[in-house]
Amino acid sequence: MITGTGSGTPSSRTYFGWQEEKVAFIFGVSGQRAALLAAGVLSAAWPLAVSDVRKGLVCWPVAGLLVALAFVRIAGRTVDEWIVAAVSYGLLRSRDHNKFVSAAFAPRSRTRPGAPAPMDLPGILAPLTILEAAFGNGVTIAVAHNRYERTFTAVARIGFPGIGLVDSSRRDLRVAGWGGLLSGLCTEGSPIVRVQALQRLVPESGAALRRWHADHLTEEAPPLAREITAMLLATSTLATSQREAFLAFTMDHKRAASQIRAAGGGAAGAAAVLVRQLKSLTSAISGADLQVEGWLDPRDLAEVLRTAFDPHSARVLADQRAGAMAAATVGVHHNGVPGVDPALAGPAAAEAKPGSYAHDGAHSVSYVVHDWPRNQVYSTALAPLLGESDHRRAFSLHVEPLGPRKAEQEVMRERTARDVAIKMRQRTGQIVPEHEQAALDRARAQDRERAAGHGLVRFSAYVTVTVTDAAELDDACAALEADAAAARISVRRMWMAQDIGFALGALPLGMGLPRKRF
């Protein structure tokens, strides 16, 4: 998806301007669909070319099948796309590459057999390692290094006041602040190539509440009060939940190559450059009314990953962290160290199924946002999807800022494609559909905003729902789809790619956007 700035007036407080990315091979048809169509046309024309109609009994049904494979859609995807996905998943499954085991089964170093097991993550997360960088004043942060993409990502835990209960002017200021943060990254050659905003809704563990109760409980308390309080604390997690928000900034090694060399080179130099970029973004983040509660260190980031893979561990880790915080408050020593060892961040076992992802006793289903609202919406449009839920839910927005030259190319390509399509219809006497005219108007509006200095970004969003009981998975999926419909967005289940969807939708690691199809 590509979007520009808000197009509503201050009185309406509505926003629009996103454009769905189209396939850019030929006439909006992908390369494999064009190959199928070409094969179908050749199959249909072959009997006529050789003047043997009898061969048409074989060639013409084949031609019809090839055309159907290119145009018939099932659940929003063409038949050829389903075949490619099914064949790819089948090949992985035949070699058990859809399964992952770690922990006691993790491979040990051949050169150092006695060394601890390295960080072991499944699927597309395998190239990731968690590094440590100095942020200043004795503070260290985690840097997720993707060896394959050569990117470096830092993650901040964010506190935000929300926009649901504030007046419209304050709401617009907060949205404009977020837009200003993204616009500041739309500069030529900016090292920050991606921004990920992740919000997940998790059941409240009650650890802090139980710790406070234990510290303030006196021996003179009546037995009946003790009993009632214990019952309330035991059931507190059934009706309460908490939100966790993270903001991940990803730096590309290629974009910052000269700065990394000047900083000493290697991973250490890249981490130093990333820290420098993060410090320069502090004012922009504050301008969006976002409070950085802290940049995650390696153990904190590993805990975020671990609780996503293993929800059962969340309560134990929350109790451990609450105990450490309480001990630090009163100035006493605490044996436990909060967080998780990065070597244990991944799952002990996981399996990617066609429609779900099983990991450490939990089951997840991931969706990609296929279509956004097609009309003007308020800034609270996603409220139904981000509202209270009976199950764990994560919503992840991946944003890729575009430089001025790239933005101009994208906008002009979109304007040209829309304008040519409309003129071809007018020249042949066809009626121009309203959606084509509306798309051209949006492309022109984006071009005007770009010329006025506004930024342009590519973005994509994913939603993941997680349950600990497989019997509740269908109910959780139905609730998520209903909330998405209430938000007027269309979500599509990521069949044959659930492990990838989980990595993109539930983990704040700044993974890349999908490449444009050709």
C-alpha positions in Angstrom: 0.0 0.0 0.0 1.0 3.6 -0.6 -0.4 6.5 1.3 0.1 10.3 1.5 -1.0 12.8 4.2 -4.5 13.3 5.6 -6.8 15.0 3.1 -9.6 16.0 5.5 -10.3 19.6 6.6 -10.0 20.6 10.2 -13.7 20.6 10.6 -14.3 17.1 9.2 -11.2 15.5 10.8 -11.2 12.7 8.2 -8.3 11.1 6.5 -7.7 9.3 3.2 -5.2 9.0 0.4 -3.9 5.5 0.5 -3.5 3.7 -2.9 -3.3 0.0 -3.3 -0.2 -1.1 -5.1 -0.9 -2.7 -8.4 1.1 -5.3 -10.2 3.5 -3.5 -12.6 4.4 -6.1 -15.2 2.0 -5.5 -18.0 -1.5 -4.0 -17.9 -1.8 -4.8 -14.2 -1.1 -8.5 -14.8 1.7 -10.3 -13.0 4.5 -12.1 -14.8 3.2 -15.6 -14.1 -0.4 -14.6 -15.1 0.9 -13.1 -18.3 2.8 -16.4 -19.0 -0.4 -18.4 -18.4 -2.4 -16.1 -20.7 0.2 -16.3 -23.5 0.2 -20.1 -23.2 -3.6 -20.1 -23.4 -3.6 -17.9 -26.5 -1.0 -20.1 -28.2 -2.9 -23.2 -27.3 -6.1 -21.8 -28.7 -4.4 -20.5 -31.9 -2.3 -23.6 -32.6 -5.1 -25.8 -34.2 -6.0 -22.9 -36.5 -2.4 -22.2 -37.5 -1.9 -25.8 -38.6 -5.4 -26.1 -40.1 -6.2 -29.1 -38.0 -9.4 -28.6 -36.1 -9.2 -32.0 -34.5 -6.3 -30.8 -32.4 -8.6 -28.2 -31.0 -10.4 -31.0 -29.0 -7.3 -31.1 -26.8 -5.8 -27.6 -27.2 -9.0 -25.5 -26.6 -9.9 -27.1 -23.2 -6.3 -26.6 -22.2 -6.5 -23.0 -23.3 -9.7 -22.4 -21.3 -8.1 -24.0 -18.2 -5.0 -21.7 -18.5 -7.1 -18.6 -18.8 -9.2 -19.7 -15.8 -6.1 -20.2 -13.8 -5.1 -16.7 -14.5 -8.4 -14.9 -13.8 -10.6 -17.0 -11.5 -10.3 -16.0 -7.9 -10.9 -18.0 -4.8 -11.0 -16.1 -1.5 -9.4 -13.1 -3.2 -6.5 -15.0 -4.8 -6.2 -16.3 -8.3 -5.9 -20.0 -8.9 -2.3 -19.8 -10.0 -1.4 -18.0 -6.8 -3.0 -20.8 -4.8 -1.1 -23.4 -6.8 2.2 -21.6 -6.2 1.5 -21.3 -2.4 0.4 -24.9 -2.1 3.4 -26.3 -4.0 5.8 -24.2 -2.0 4.3 -25.3 1.3 4.1 -28.9 0.1 7.8 -29.0 -0.7 8.7 -27.5 2.7 6.4 -30.0 4.4 7.8 -33.0 2.5 11.2 -32.2 4.0 9.8 -31.2 7.5 11.0 -27.7 7.0 7.7 -26.4 8.4 8.6 -27.8 11.8 11.1 -26.3 14.2 12.7 -27.7 17.4 15.2 -26.0 19.7 16.0 -26.0 23.4 17.6 -29.4 24.1 17.7 -30.1 20.4 19.4 -26.9 19.4 22.7 -27.4 17.5 25.9 -26.9 19.5 29.0 -25.2 18.3 31.4 -27.7 16.7 34.5 -25.7 17.7 33.3 -25.0 21.3 31.2 -28.0 22.4 30.9 -26.8 25.9 29.7 -23.3 25.0 26.0 -22.4 25.6 23.6 -22.9 22.8 23.4 -19.9 20.4 20.2 -17.9 19.7 17.9 -20.2 17.7 14.8 -18.7 15.9 12.6 -20.4 13.3 11.9 -19.6 9.7 12.7 -16.1 8.4 13.8 -15.2 11.9 16.8 -17.5 11.7 19.3 -14.8 10.4 18.6 -12.6 13.5 21.0 -12.1 16.3 20.5 -9.7 19.3 23.5 -7.4 19.8 24.1 -4.9 22.7 24.8 -1.3 22.2 25.6 1.5 24.6 23.0 4.3 24.6 24.7 6.6 27.1 24.6 7.1 30.8 25.2 3.5 31.5 22.1 2.4 29.5 22.4 -0.5 27.0 19.9 -1.3 24.3 19.3 -4.3 22.1 20.0 -4.2 18.4 18.4 -7.0 16.3 20.9 -7.6 13.5 19.5 -9.4 10.4 22.5 -10.9 8.7 20.6 -11.7 5.5 19.1 -8.2 4.9 22.0 -6.4 6.6 19.7 -4.3 8.8 19.8 -3.2 12.4 16.7 -2.7 14.5 16.1 -1.1 17.9 12.8 -1.3 19.8 11.3 1.1 22.2 8.5 0.4 24.7 6.0 3.2 24.1 3.4 4.8 26.3 0.6 6.7 24.6 -2.3 8.7 26.0 -4.8 7.5 23.2 -7.1 9.6 21.1 -10.5 8.0 21.9 -11.5 10.3 24.9 -9.9 13.6 23.8 -11.4 16.5 21.9 -11.1 16.6 18.1 -8.4 19.4 18.0 -6.1 17.5 20.4 -6.7 14.3 18.5 -5.7 16.0 15.2 -2.6 17.3 16.8 -1.5 13.8 17.9 -2.2 12.4 14.4 -0.3 15.3 12.8 2.6 14.6 15.2 2.7 11.0 14.0 2.7 12.2 10.5 5.5 14.6 11.2 7.6 11.8 12.6 7.2 9.8 9.4 7.6 12.8 7.2 10.9 13.6 8.9 12.2 10.1 7.7 11.1 10.8 4.1 14.5 12.4 3.2 16.9 11.4 0.5 19.3 8.7 1.8 17.9 8.5 5.3 19.5 5.5 7.1 16.1 4.6 8.7 14.3 2.5 6.1 11.4 1.0 8.1 9.3 1.9 11.1 7.1 -0.7 12.8 4.4 0.2 15.3 3.1 -2.9 17.2 0.4 -3.0 19.7 -0.6 -6.2 21.5 -3.4 -6.9 23.9 -2.5 -9.5 26.5 -4.4 -10.8 29.5 -3.3 -9.1 32.7 -1.1 -11.3 34.8 -2.0 -9.5 38.0 1.7 -9.8 39.2 2.0 -6.2 40.2 -1.4 -6.2 42.0 -0.5 -9.4 43.9 2.9 -8.0 44.8 1.3 -4.8 46.1 -1.2 -6.8 48.1 1.5 -9.0 49.7 3.6 -6.0 50.7 0.7 -4.2 52.3 -1.1 -7.1 53.9 -1.0 -6.9 57.7 -1.4 -9.7 60.2 -4.4 -7.9 61.9 -6.5 -8.2 58.7 -9.7 -10.1 59.3 -9.8 -13.7 58.0 -12.9 -13.0 55.9 -11.2 -10.0 54.3 -8.2 -12.2 53.5 -10.4 -14.8 51.9 -12.4 -12.4 49.8 -9.3 -10.6 48.6 -7.6 -13.9 47.7 -10.6 -14.9 45.6 -10.7 -11.5 43.8 -6.9 -11.7 43.1 -7.3 -15.3 41.8 -10.0 -14.2 39.3 -8.5 -10.7 38.4 -7.0 -12.0 35.2 -10.4 -13.1 33.8 -11.6 -9.5 33.4 -8.5 -7.4 33.0 -6.0 -7.0 30.2 -3.2 -4.7 29.4 -1.8 -3.1 26.3 1.8 -3.2 25.2 3.0 -0.8 22.5 6.4 -1.0 20.7 8.0 1.2 18.1 10.8 -0.4 16.1 13.3 1.6 13.9 15.3 -0.3 11.2 18.5 1.0 9.7 19.9 -0.3 6.5 23.6 -1.0 6.3 23.9 0.1 2.7 22.3 3.5 3.4 24.6 4.2 6.3 27.8 2.5 4.9 29.9 5.7 5.1 28.7 6.6 8.6 29.4 3.0 9.8 32.9 3.1 8.4 33.5 6.4 10.1 32.3 4.9 13.4 34.7 2.0 13.2 32.9 -0.4 10.9 31.4 -3.8 11.7 28.4 -4.5 13.9 29.7 -2.2 16.6 30.0 0.8 14.2 26.5 0.1 12.9 25.1 0.0 16.4 26.7 3.3 17.2 25.2 4.9 14.1 21.8 3.5 14.9 22.0 4.9 18.4 22.9 8.3 17.0 19.8 8.2 14.7 17.5 7.2 17.6 18.7 10.1 19.7 17.9 12.5 16.8 14.4 11.2 16.7 13.6 11.9 20.3 11.9 15.2 19.7 9.9 13.9 16.8 8.6 11.0 18.9 7.7 13.4 21.7 5.9 15.6 19.2 3.5 12.7 18.4 2.6 12.6 22.2 4.4 9.2 22.4 6.4 8.6 25.6 9.4 6.4 25.3 9.3 4.3 28.5 12.6 2.8 27.6 14.6 1.2 24.8 14.6 -2.5 25.2 17.8 -4.1 26.3 18.7 -7.7 25.1 16.9 -9.4 28.0 13.8 -7.2 27.6 13.6 -7.9 23.9 14.1 -11.6 24.4 11.3 -11.5 27.0 9.0 -9.8 24.4 9.8 -12.6 21.9 9.5 -15.3 24.4 6.1 -14.3 25.7 4.8 -14.1 22.1 6.0 -17.6 21.4 5.0 -19.0 24.8 2.1 -17.1 26.5 2.2 -19.5 29.4 5.6 -18.0 30.5 4.1 -14.4 30.7 2.8 -14.8 34.2 6.1 -16.2 35.6 8.2 -13.5 33.9 5.8 -10.8 35.1 6.0 -12.1 38.7 9.8 -12.1 38.4 9.9 -8.6 37.1 7.4 -7.3 39.7 9.5 -8.8 42.4 12.7 -7.2 41.0 11.0 -3.8 40.8 9.6 -4.0 44.3 13.1 -5.0 45.6 14.7 -2.1 43.8 12.1 0.3 45.3 12.9 -0.7 48.9 16.6 -1.0 48.2 17.0 -4.8 48.9 18.8 -7.4 46.9 16.7 -9.7 44.6 18.1 -12.9 43.3 16.1 -13.0 40.1 17.2 -11.0 37.0 14.2 -9.6 35.0 14.0 -10.6 31.4 15.1 -13.6 29.4 18.4 -14.8 28.1 18.5 -14.0 24.4 19.5 -17.6 23.7 16.1 -18.6 25.0 14.0 -16.1 23.1 12.7 -18.5 20.5 10.2 -21.3 20.8 11.2 -24.8 22.0 9.0 -26.2 19.2 6.9 -24.8 16.5 5.0 -26.0 13.4 3.6 -24.0 10.5 0.3 -25.5 9.4 -1.6 -24.4 6.3 -4.0 -22.1 8.3 -2.4 -21.7 11.7 0.9 -21.7 13.6 1.5 -23.9 16.6 4.2 -22.8 19.0 5.0 -23.8 22.6 1.5 -24.9 23.5 -0.2 -21.9 21.8 -1.9 -21.5 18.5 -1.9 -18.4 16.3 -3.6 -17.2 13.1 -2.2 -14.3 11.2 -4.0 -12.0 8.7 -2.8 -9.4 6.3 -4.9 -6.2 5.9 -5.8 -6.6 2.2 -8.0 -3.5 1.8 -8.4 -0.3 3.8 -11.5 1.8 4.0 -12.4 3.3 0.6 -13.9 6.5 2.0 -13.0 9.2 4.4 -12.5 7.9 7.9 -11.8 9.4 11.3 -8.6 8.9 13.2 -10.4 6.4 15.4 -11.2 4.1 12.5 -9.2 1.2 13.9 -10.8 1.3 17.4 -13.0 -1.9 16.8 -9.9 -3.9 15.9 -7.8 -2.5 18.7 -10.5 -2.7 21.4 -10.9 -5.2 24.2 -10.7 -8.8 23.3 -11.0 -12.2 25.2 -7.9 -13.4 23.4 -4.3 -12.2 22.8 -4.2 -10.0 19.8 -1.4 -8.1 18.1 -1.7 -5.4 15.4 1.4 -4.4 13.5 1.9 -1.6 11.1 5.0 -1.6 8.9 5.9 1.7 7.3 8.6 2.3 4.7 9.4 6.0 4.2 10.2 6.9 0.6 12.7 9.6 -0.4 11.6 12.5 -2.6 12.9 11.0 -5.9 11.4 7.6 -5.2 8.1 9.2 -4.1 8.0 11.2 -7.4 8.6 8.0 -9.4 5.8 6.1 -7.6 3.3 9.0 -7.8 4.0 9.6 -11.5 3.8 5.9 -12.3 0.4 5.7 -10.6 -0.9 8.9 -12.3 0.3 7.7 -15.7 -1.3 4.2 -15.3 -4.6 5.6 -14.1 -4.7 8.3 -16.8 -3.9 5.8 -19.6 -6.5 3.4 -18.4 -9.2 6.0 -18.4 -8.2 7.5 -21.8 -8.2 4.0 -23.4 -11.7 3.4 -22.1 -12.9 6.8 -23.4 -11.2 6.2 -26.8 -12.9 2.8 -27.2 -16.3 4.2 -26.1 -16.4 2.4 -22.8 -17.9 3.8 -19.7 -15.3 4.9 -17.1 -16.0 3.2 -13.8 -16.2 5.5 -10.8 -13.5 3.7 -8.9 -11.0 4.3 -11.8 -11.9 8.0 -11.8 -11.6 8.2 -8.0 -8.2 6.5 -8.1 -7.0 9.0 -10.6 -8.2 11.9 -8.4 -6.4 10.4 -5.4 -3.2 10.1 -7.5 -3.5 13.7 -8.5 -4.1 14.7 -4.9 -1.0 12.8 -3.8 1.0 14.5 -6.5 -0.1 17.9 -5.2 0.8 17.0 -1.7 4.2 15.6 -2.7 4.9 18.8 -4.6 4.0 20.8 -1.4 6.7 18.9 0.5 4.6 16.1 2.1 6.1 12.7 2.5 5.1 9.4 0.9 5.4 6.0 2.5 4.7 2.4 1.6 2.9 0.5 4.4 1.4 -2.8 5.2 -0.5 -4.1 8.3 -0.9 -7.5 9.9 -3.1 -8.9 12.7 -2.3 -12.0 14.8 -4.6 -13.7 17.2 -3.2 -16.2 19.7 -5.0 -18.7 22.0 -3.7 -21.3 24.4 -6.6 -23.7 23.8 -6.9 -25.0 20.2 -10.7 -25.3 20.7 -11.0 -21.5 21.0 -9.1 -20.7 17.8 -12.1 -20.6 15.5 -14.0 -18.3 18.0 -11.0 -16.0 18.2 -10.7 -15.8 14.4 -14.4 -15.1 14.0 -14.2 -12.3 16.6 -11.2 -10.7 14.9 -12.9 -10.9 11.5 -16.0 -9.3 12.9 -14.0 -6.5 14.5 -12.1 -5.9 11.2 -15.4 -5.6 9.3 -16.6 -3.1 11.9 -13.5 -1.1 11.2 -14.3 -1.3 7.5 -11.1 -3.0 6.6 -10.7 -6.3 4.7 -8.3 -8.9 6.2 -7.1 -12.0 4.5 -5.9 -15.1 6.2 -2.3 -15.9 5.3 -2.8 -19.4 4.1 0.4 -21.5 3.7 2.5 -18.7 5.3 1.4 -18.6 8.9 4.9 -18.6 10.3 5.8 -15.6 8.2 2.6 -13.9 9.3 3.4 -14.5 13.0 6.9 -13.0 12.6 5.4 -9.9 10.9 2.3 -9.5 13.0 3.3 -10.5 16.6 7.0 -9.6 16.9 8.5 -6.1 17.0 11.6 -6.9 14.9 11.1 -4.5 12.0 10.9 -7.2 9.3 10.6 -5.9 5.7 7.6 -5.2 3.6 6.8 -7.5 0.8 8.4 -6.6 -2.5 6.2 -5.1 -5.3 5.0 -7.8 -7.6 5.9 -7.8 -11.3 
